[in-house]
């Protein structure tokens, strides 16, 4: 049964039921995106929960999630459709072996939906069981500007054109969420077609609530230590600051090791769960990890 999304509070509760803890600002822009049928553009550092909101929304609404993972060199053909060339070649050889094949009829058959491979954007335009799908266009900043230009039309009219078949328009527009890690600026023309929200690192209480939702087996004291340490770590001069995803991963690693309290030794052994660059890991070795842990515990004492 689809969750209630008739108000901002309802959207916040529906996402929370899927383990996605968000503030009222993000719940508000999500509600408006759903109500107005506008794409939602989310920017922020990697690991702050931009992709997860699409997954949570899909689960809450009981809709199919269709994900287009962006990368450098992605073009419209790869994102929309491809023809099944191997199957077409088999059909041609079969027709030739049979002899006397009607060339026009064969061409019409070869470029029919039977030989069409639907990619994410075309899939999102098709009717889906349970209603329009959630279309996640993930890490848009990894693509090139020509693909952005193509998206302008696709997101404005919610239709795609296949020369051999014509224009395919969505009977019910998909729920569109675009994400960017801001490795480059996305063009204003595309942003103007969307509702925009910057997803920042959460404060202590919200990150603690997220951790409790995603790693409920952790004790209260360990959860507080983990969150406080990661938040303290983000104030350091690091090449890549850990996101919420790393907080959750680290907690699960510590639980797998039956850790009940942080120590400099445990931190040193598990740094690979929260830091992904060797230079950052080297900064936290030895005395530095001990110093940060002491500062973390000092900050937690009044709580």
RAPE-V888858 format. One record per helix or strand of 3 or more residues. SS is the DSSP state (hx for helix, st for strand). FROM is the first residue (numbers start at 1). TO is the last residue. If there is no record, write none. Layout:
{{SS FROM TO} {SS FROM TO}}
This chain:
{{hx 8 17} {hx 24 36} {st 39 43} {hx 50 61} {st 65 69} {hx 76 80} {st 81 83} {hx 85 98} {hx 103 110} {hx 113 115} {st 116 118} {hx 120 125} {st 134 138} {hx 140 142} {hx 145 157} {st 159 162} {st 166 169} {st 175 180} {hx 188 191} {st 194 198} {hx 204 214} {hx 220 233} {hx 244 256} {hx 264 273} {hx 278 283} {hx 287 300}}
